[in-house]
């Protein structure tokens, strides 16, 4: 895709995340985009992202759902305000809670596709519901409650 | 500690997990031990395991809770059968569902301590409840429903 990912709009100080920071060279670099009212992310696991041989590690699945969902929350908040993602002030969400149901083992070959819907967005809170599929089969479902980063958050700088 | 970790008893074909496999050189190599009726795991995040600068990535927290919980489920199943962990047949659990509440930002300096209690173990299912602390403060709580690996699971070999 030629469009910019949600995560590519994050300011530099919020772009260090192991899951989705474009500036974290060790990280997963999750990239999320709108597809109508849904958001979509495609991810190709590394061979070492294994659980038992042949299947994807559940912690990776949780990580993908986490970052794709907070990215979706951010993009949805801009939409709710009628703003583009490159406008100030930036909106960045963190995870208050994460739930994942592992429905079946997720094969490690080929890309994983995550699709999310924003179930609720109100004030500083968003609830994002996600499916993770491989080869057209839904292998996991996730729900994330995301909250906008508090203004008093110290950034360790 | 000189005792063997729960994960060090896993047979080789189940020791490839990115989170806790002793044979996965790229992985986190989570190690869990009994401390009375609780299980404990200590983990030192890498500097790149960051969320926003200064704090631990939530996906790493989910991964640690995941592998520490399934390891605890395995060890608890041996205990329930009155068996040592080096006896046959091996017992290995996978995650059916994972829930994490992020209570406060988790500082990235210093070790993280996970402590789990087995809330339920019955048949092939175990429910494990976990706290993750940093510097004595509980930063996250997790609950994992773990199930013993089905005998018909194909291992991709």
Interface residues (C-beta under 8 A of the other chain):
Chain A: X13 X14 X16 X17 X18 X19 X21 X24 X25 X26 X27 X28 X46 X48 X49 X50 X51 X52 X53 X54 X55 X57 X58 X59 X60 X62 X63 X64 X66 X67 X92 X94 X95 X96 X97 X98 X99 X100 X101 X102 X105 X108 X149 X153 X154 X155 X156 X157
Chain B: X13 X14 X16 X17 X18 X19 X21 X24 X25 X26 X27 X28 X46 X48 X49 X50 X51 X52 X53 X54 X55 X57 X58 X59 X60 X62 X63 X64 X66 X67 X92 X94 X95 X96 X97 X98 X99 X100 X101 X102 X105 X108 X149 X153 X154 X155 X156 X157
